[in-house]
Amino acid sequence: MQIEDIDLTGKRVLVRVDFNVPLSDDYKILDDTRIARALPTLEYLKSNNASIILMSHLGRPQKKLKDDGSVNKVKFTLRHIVDHLSTVLNTEVFFTESPFGEDALKKSLELKGGQVLLLENTRFHLQEAKGDLEFASRLAALGDVYINDAFGTAHRAHASTTTIAQFFPIHRKAFGFLLRSEIENADRLMLSPKRPLTAIIGGAKVSDKIQLLNRLIEKVDNILIGGGMAYTFIKAQGGSIGKSLCEDEFLELSKEILIKAKANNVTIYLPADSVVNSDFKDTEGKVVNSDSIAENDMALDIGPEAIDSFRKVILKSACILWNGPLGVFEFKHYSKGTFSTAESVALATKNGAYSLIGGGDSVSAINQSNLTDAVSHISTGGGAMLEYLEGKSLPGIQAILEN
Ligand code: AMP
């Protein structure tokens, strides 16, 4: 069922959003992207006169218990975002100390059309992450309709993201606009891309990206590999990589990927040169060939030749997927590979290519370069987008589609 097909007027609409925003030490919102991206759904519900009940998690309170073993309700309360939410929605936001129970139920029933109630952090309760049925049924009691707009947690089979959906018949549950657009954008790239389709894959570890690479070599024309993971591939080809990141247990798999890619006519580009340092620190490095790195050096970024050859491939692409930084971009001296690639992707997009930035650090690089509006789609879900692109079925998505 699509959200537009559900009669929402006067209904209590329970929405799972992802308001897990970064907060400063004094609990100010550092980046409100996740709230901003949920607004189209919330505005739509408001304009349809629905009573809006919002559920979210904030942080990992069960993993960061206080010394006495209890949940830190001061640090992880969603109360921190009430004022901001109220400002951006231009309406009072009511709050309830528990995401279930008498007070929550009473407030949900008293809510008038267009009003908003925010429930306390669902992860204060261990049952959330366990996908507990009883807990999910208590949450479900607060709504007549269930909307899931939390793409960032769609890969988790939690009570508020997945289990809860079984308490709503198919005609009373749907994706919100954000979650739907995440699926549509990922499908556009993986199911019906314009060609050439190029994937830029970086990040620290090959092990995190093996499944993605295996899927990509069945779909794409080019793969540009950078970041720490590139050096396992370079070693697998016989290169000397010094102290660069390497996962020796993945050397064979890396070789297999290179062979499979060739068989599928997929061109894999590894960085021809790298910027190296003798230590993992933010001091000036030197440029060397990536396959002849001295024993005492480690590669912390791709080099100028690699940046240039990657740019040429990116500019010839009609569709681009980018996941993971190409170097230690948190260090000023090793951020050039990542930021130059952000510029190349933006330029290709300006020239007509479609670009999807697949979450996590590559999103942060695009935002830091002020190129947020210069790419086609920025995903709000790092892990969720990765799993979706790997071809996995995400429990939060499946639960909406099943009766
Ligand atoms: P991931 O979480 O796997 O996407 O990896 C992101 C992290 O990889 C970032 O914190 C980068 O600093 C790190 N990274 C990227 N390139 C390298 C490199 N050549 N050596 C060490 N770490 C790297």
Boltz pocket constraint, residues with backbone or C-beta under 6 A from the ligand:
constraints:
  - pocket:
      binder: B
      contacts: [[A, 202], [A, 203], [A, 204], [A, 205], [A, 208], [A, 226], [A, 227], [A, 228], [A, 229], [A, 245], [A, 299], [A, 300], [A, 301], [A, 324], [A, 325], [A, 326], [A, 327], [A, 328], [A, 329], [A, 330], [A, 360], [A, 361]]
      max_distance: 6.0
